[in-house]
Amino acid sequence: MLDLIIVGAGPAGITAAVYAARKRMDFLVVTEDIGGQTALSADVENYTGYQFITGQELAEKFEEHLKQFDVQLKRDEAVQRIEKAPRGSFIVHSKNGSYEARAVIVASGRRPRWLDVKGEAELRNKGVTYCATCDGPIFLKKTVAVIGGGNSALDATLQMMNIAAKIYLINLNPSLGGDPIMREKIQASGKVEVLNSATTLEVLGAKFVEGLRIEQAGRMRDLAVQGVFVEIGSVPNSDIVDFVAKNEAREIIVDNLNRTDVPGIFTAGDVTDVPEKQIIVAAGEGAKSVLGAFRYLSQIS
Ligand SMILES: Cc1cc2nc3c(=O)[nH]c(=O)nc-3n(C[C@H](O)[C@H](O)[C@H](O)COP(=O)(O)OP(=O)(O)OC[C@H]3O[C@@H](n4cnc5c(N)ncnc54)[C@H](O)[C@@H]3O)c2cc1C
């Protein structure tokens, strides 16, 4: 029986692990990867102490910090379900095993939202991607479509302006959202064709992406593209725990001590209903969650 299990090793989970190690707690981290979404960010300019750092570098710094401590870490391991155990503890089930602890911190973050159109699932990683930072260079001098109209779509478009030959920006709304400065750069580039009020119907292609079928002003159109970047937001990775309160967006509801409505289950970062989804916020929440869990464990023992 462990004191604590931390699920996830993004900024929230790693910071929680550093705090738990310094508190000498008997704990385990179970995670699919290290760094989480931080590694997907091209440039980070809002993490205190670093005026500029790439997301990949910051994720490496997080990992180095974690390695300073002798942390029990199950990496490349997806948690499938968290279950209440009869004696007030919790069992965390992953594909490789089951682990029991008196408290759990859910810091499982978010994942990209899918378009849910024909061809998307079949051509995922065969031209359909959710990360311009990771996959952008594959599309050197190709024609690509970026789907979305907010900051993440604008960010992906800006990144692809240096790589692709031509970019279609497919926006469902009548005009683009996001930051004006990003919109201005896109509009001035001459490389980007913005298609407003456009609905994506299908990703076309046999083995790899060959096109995108859209509908605009009642007219169907097939665009010849080799890459499709889906940038329409994200959803919380909260399905692993089904007995805590969540909001309509399926985010776990958390109080200012990082408690859920179930004693012993704490949560931090982007998986929660804290509105600001930022690295520094997730890291701070991760620290708070361990302090909350530590207090809880001292009270019940
Ligand atoms: C493209 C992009 C650019 C961004 N740029 C910035 C920026 O410049 N500045 C900024 O402040 N923020 C930025 N953000 C937001 C920032 O990355 C997030 O707010 C932050 O990473 C959230 O941290 P987290 O630890 O809560 O979750 P995540 O970073 O999502 O980490 C979640 C962790 O949980 C693990 N996990 C998920 N499900 C499971 C499971 N079932 N079992 C085990 N492990 C699991 C994941 O592997 C990962 O380790 C950006 C986000 C994106 C997508």
The ligand as a MOL file (V3000), in Angstrom:
LIG
                    3D

  0  0  0     0  0            999 V3000
M  V30 BEGIN CTAB
M  V30 COUNTS 53 58 0 0 0
M  V30 BEGIN ATOM
M  V30 1 C 0.4780 23.1790 -29.0230 0
M  V30 2 C 0.4100 23.6920 -27.6000 0
M  V30 3 C 1.1350 24.8100 -27.2350 0
M  V30 4 C 1.0810 25.3130 -25.9260 0
M  V30 5 N 1.8250 26.4030 -25.6040 0
M  V30 6 C 1.8410 26.8550 -24.3300 0
M  V30 7 C 2.6670 27.9660 -23.9580 0
M  V30 8 O 3.3850 28.5420 -24.7850 0
M  V30 9 N 2.6370 28.3680 -22.6570 0
M  V30 10 C 1.8510 27.7510 -21.7200 0
M  V30 11 O 1.8970 28.1540 -20.5460 0
M  V30 12 N 1.0610 26.7080 -22.0380 0
M  V30 13 C 1.0310 26.2420 -23.3210 0
M  V30 14 N 0.2340 25.1730 -23.6440 0
M  V30 15 C -0.6150 24.5620 -22.5960 0
M  V30 16 C 0.2110 23.6460 -21.6550 0
M  V30 17 O 1.0030 22.7720 -22.4270 0
M  V30 18 C -0.7160 22.8800 -20.7110 0
M  V30 19 O -1.5020 23.8010 -19.9970 0
M  V30 20 C 0.0600 22.0130 -19.7200 0
M  V30 21 O 0.9360 21.1230 -20.3740 0
M  V30 22 C -0.8980 21.2150 -18.8380 0
M  V30 23 O -0.1530 20.4130 -17.9930 0
M  V30 24 P -0.7810 19.0970 -17.3080 0
M  V30 25 O 0.3090 18.4680 -16.5300 0
M  V30 26 O -2.0280 19.4500 -16.6040 0
M  V30 27 O -1.2470 18.1650 -18.5140 0
M  V30 28 P -0.4800 17.5740 -19.7730 0
M  V30 29 O 0.6360 18.4340 -20.1730 0
M  V30 30 O -1.5610 17.2610 -20.7420 0
M  V30 31 O 0.1530 16.2010 -19.2160 0
M  V30 32 C -0.6750 15.0990 -18.9340 0
M  V30 33 C 0.1720 13.8990 -18.5790 0
M  V30 34 O -0.6990 12.8140 -18.2490 0
M  V30 35 C -0.3380 11.6530 -18.9880 0
M  V30 36 N -1.5540 10.8530 -19.1930 0
M  V30 37 C -2.6900 11.1950 -19.8480 0
M  V30 38 N -3.5970 10.2090 -19.7750 0
M  V30 39 C -3.0080 9.2140 -19.0680 0
M  V30 40 C -3.4220 7.9180 -18.6530 0
M  V30 41 N -4.6290 7.4200 -18.9450 0
M  V30 42 N -2.5530 7.1710 -17.9410 0
M  V30 43 C -1.3070 7.6320 -17.6320 0
M  V30 44 N -0.8630 8.8490 -17.9970 0
M  V30 45 C -1.7210 9.6340 -18.6920 0
M  V30 46 C 0.2800 12.2030 -20.2560 0
M  V30 47 O 1.1320 11.2180 -20.8440 0
M  V30 48 C 1.0620 13.3930 -19.6990 0
M  V30 49 O 2.2870 12.9730 -19.1530 0
M  V30 50 C 0.2720 24.6550 -24.9500 0
M  V30 51 C -0.4590 23.5170 -25.3010 0
M  V30 52 C -0.3920 23.0300 -26.6110 0
M  V30 53 C -1.1910 21.7970 -26.9880 0
M  V30 END ATOM
M  V30 BEGIN BOND
M  V30 1 1 1 2
M  V30 2 1 2 3
M  V30 3 2 2 52
M  V30 4 2 3 4
M  V30 5 1 4 5
M  V30 6 1 4 50
M  V30 7 2 5 6
M  V30 8 1 6 7
M  V30 9 1 6 13
M  V30 10 2 7 8
M  V30 11 1 7 9
M  V30 12 1 9 10
M  V30 13 2 10 11
M  V30 14 1 10 12
M  V30 15 2 12 13
M  V30 16 1 13 14
M  V30 17 1 14 15
M  V30 18 1 14 50
M  V30 19 1 15 16
M  V30 20 1 16 17
M  V30 21 1 16 18
M  V30 22 1 18 19
M  V30 23 1 18 20
M  V30 24 1 20 21
M  V30 25 1 20 22
M  V30 26 1 22 23
M  V30 27 1 23 24
M  V30 28 2 24 25
M  V30 29 1 24 26
M  V30 30 1 24 27
M  V30 31 1 27 28
M  V30 32 2 28 29
M  V30 33 1 28 30
M  V30 34 1 28 31
M  V30 35 1 31 32
M  V30 36 1 32 33
M  V30 37 1 33 34
M  V30 38 1 33 48
M  V30 39 1 34 35
M  V30 40 1 35 36
M  V30 41 1 35 46
M  V30 42 1 36 37
M  V30 43 1 36 45
M  V30 44 2 37 38
M  V30 45 1 38 39
M  V30 46 1 39 40
M  V30 47 2 39 45
M  V30 48 1 40 41
M  V30 49 2 40 42
M  V30 50 1 42 43
M  V30 51 2 43 44
M  V30 52 1 44 45
M  V30 53 1 46 47
M  V30 54 1 46 48
M  V30 55 1 48 49
M  V30 56 2 50 51
M  V30 57 1 51 52
M  V30 58 1 52 53
M  V30 END BOND
M  V30 END CTAB
M  END
